[in-house]
Amino acid sequence: MSDAKPKASLPATPLLSSPCAHSAASRIGERRLRKTKIRVAVLAILLDAKAPLTHADVEQILIEHQFPVDRVSLYRSFSALFDAQLVLRVLAHDGCWR
């Protein structure tokens, strides 16, 4: 028997098991990006959104789903998804990028 400790992982959330999450994971894989949980969660949120969202909106949704996130990881995830042309940035009338 092995005495190795099990790897710590994020708790399963509805966010990562939703149909949008499966679609997000597939799209991320098609672009040959690493399928990190934060990237899948962010893209799933954006795919499910009815309107453009700000970084703060997505951060709040992640918090509501008890998904641990820090702003640097969130920013890097948005940047990677944008660079891979999986998301668009829209400048809203209030001057905020969404």
N, C-alpha and C positions, 0 to 999 in steps of 0.2 A: 504494500500500500504506500501511496505517496502522501507525504506530510505537507505538500504544497498548498498554500492558501488559495482559495478561489479568487479570481480576478474581480476587483470591484467594478461594478457597472451601474449605469443609471437605472433607476426603477423604470419598469415598463409603464409607459403612459399611453393614453388613448391617442395622443399626438403621433406617436411612432407606429401605431398599429392601424391607423386610418387608411382608407383607400387613397387619399391624397399623399400619404407618406409613402405608400408603395409606388405610386406614380413618380413622386419626387426622387426616390432612391433609384428608380430606373433611369430617369432623365440625367441624374448626376453621374451614374455609371456610364451612360452613353457618351458623355462628354469627357470620360476618363478622369474625373475628379475622385478624390478619396471620399467615400460615403461616410462621413462622420455623422454622428447623431445630431449635432447642432445644424449642420447643413441640410440634412433631411428634414428636420423639424422646421427650420426657417422656410425652406422651399414649400413644404406642405402647407404651412400657414398662408403663404402668399398665393398658392394655387387655390386654396379654399376661400380666399378673401373676395368680397364682392366689389371692393374699391381699393385703390392704392393705399399702402400702409407705410408709415414712417418707421424708422429704427425703434423709436420709443413704443409705437403700437405693437410691434412684433415682440419686443422685450416684455411688455406687459402681458401679452398672451402667453408667452413662455412661463412667466412667473405664475400666472393663474393656473397653468397646467403642472405646477411644481417641477418645472424643468430647470435644473441649475444652469445658470448662464452668467457670463461676465461680459461687459461691454466690448472688450477687445476681441473676444472670440466671435461675438455677434457681428462686429464690424468686419472682421476678416472673412466671415462666412458670406456676408453680403457682397464683399469685394470679389471673392472667388466665384460666386454665382453670377455676378455681373460680368466679370472677365470671360466666363464660359458662355455668355449670352443666354443664360437661363432666366434672367430677370432684367427688367428695364428700370431705368431711373426716370422719374417724371418730376419736373419742377412744378409744384402746385401754385395756385394763386396767392397763397400765403407766404411764398418764398421758401417753403420747406420741401426738401427732396423726399419723394415717396417711391 
